[in-house]
């Protein structure tokens, strides 16, 4: 055999050997990949089986679920969460087929949803937030000068105080205007009737709870019958009528306030303020007024499937997820020290203990809906 024929034969043999090795390597890689896919890990690495759960939430929690750190913490536990927003009370009218959970901003609509959808095992309340009123410092000073609020902190630099609900509601009953308040004439933006801007009480949690707190003060106790609704209806109409068209979410009014637009007094969740502070965002001359009678908003997860319940359990018990909830301003249920520690540098704005705030009970959904309707009629 000549040299060139020999070389050609060698090339063919080498080619066959390489092909066999290549096929073996591919087969080994496929087997390894299958073994990886069958692993039982729940981390966020490749090969992890992740459950996708769908839910409808109040808009005040949208930034929490969109936070990349929250997304990662949930993925580390095997969950991908897809959400859409709705007013808490509007969730009652939504067809929730195909959803794993609903997450309104308080217990009342949560219980209503649980009953409607036959939820077994109860609801979960991972965190809560009290309702507060935000004002710019000159406005808060006018309220304080007229006995409607009391401010704490260094004079001229107060960032926190108490809204005195009794005197404030008296001013609303009397149709007092800003021009009638001492010191208001120095501020051209203060005109018209004194009122607090809130969300729509027929569709939104914060608006409904505003009526709950105001009716408790006006009625001298919990509204629990038609008589209580009748007694408080004239005042509730005066709280709502000056507002005109109301939002279904507290997010937009709060953003308008921060940008310098909107009404001088806006009802929001404390979590919205605390979130800005903890994330080192500029709040300008904002003053947080805690109503001396208010209602805590217990964010209530209604599990519609087993995966939804598992998610609610994680939000309640997982330390990392609780830390992230605090970063977004929420107070974890049962562990006040976590919120206190995280907000230690912001006590000029935040009342950590709430010892000076009276927590009013919330009427049943029947009477709360009745008050919301009467506030508009």
Beta strands, then each sheet from edge to edge (+ up, - down):
strand 1: 51-57
strand 2: 79-85
strand 3: 101-104
strand 4: 124-136
strand 5: 149-152
strand 6: 160-163
strand 7: 266-269
strand 8: 286-291
strand 9: 293-294
strand 10: 296-303
strand 11: 331-332
strand 12: 358-359
sheet 1: 2+ 1+ 3+ 10- 4+ 7-
sheet 2: 2+ 1+ 3+ 10- 4+ 8- 6- 5+
sheet 3: 2+ 1+ 3+ 10- 4+ 11-
sheet 4: 9+ 12+
end
